[in-house]
C-alpha cells in the first residue's frame, strides 16, 4: 500500500493507498496521509487537494463532479464540476461523502456516513445527513478534546 502511495503521489511522502481505492482526475495528497480501502477520489476537472496527516476511512467518496442536472435534463445540461479542498490533520469517517465545491479546514473530524455538501471552518466536528457542525476540535499542545455542542 505504501508502494501504491509512492506510485500515485510521489516518493518519500509516506502516503498509504489501499489497492481497492479508485483515484481519477487531478488528486493531490499531503505527506503522512492514509487512504483506506474501498474509497473513491475523483478530482473531475478542477481537482481534489487533501492535506498532510489525514486519515480517509474505508468507503469514503470524495467526488469533484455530479451528473444530477445532466440526468434530469435528458443529457441536455452538462455535468457540474468544482474543486474540493481538505485541510491538514483531518479525520474522515467510514462511508462519508464529500461533494463538489466543498472546503474543509484544518483539524476537522467528519463522522461516519456524513454527507458533506457545504464548506466548514477549521476545528469543526461535522456530522449527519446533510452534514452540520456539531462541535469543535480543541487542541492544547499534543492533547485533543472533542467538544460537542449541547442540544
C-alpha angles and dihedrals in degrees: 000000000000089000090054089051090053092047094050102035109018140271127295094022098107093225118161118207120177118226092242092058115108116214119187134165124001110342125166121191128188126227124284093022123145120210112191135212125294094017127142124210110182113174095184114190099326104037145228123264117196119186131226126284094023128148115212106190129215118295097013116153120203106179124179096196143037136201098207098118091037091056096041092049094050091251096309096113122059129245113268121236135188137161122260123208127189118187130226123288098020130152118209114193129225117295095001117154124213116191134207120295096022123138119194118194127226121288096021129153117209112193128229115282093008117151107213112199100156138043126269133198126244120288093028128148103214120194142160145025107316091019120243134178106266100169147333138265111237117201123192110174104302095343121100124196126186108218110194119198115248117245 
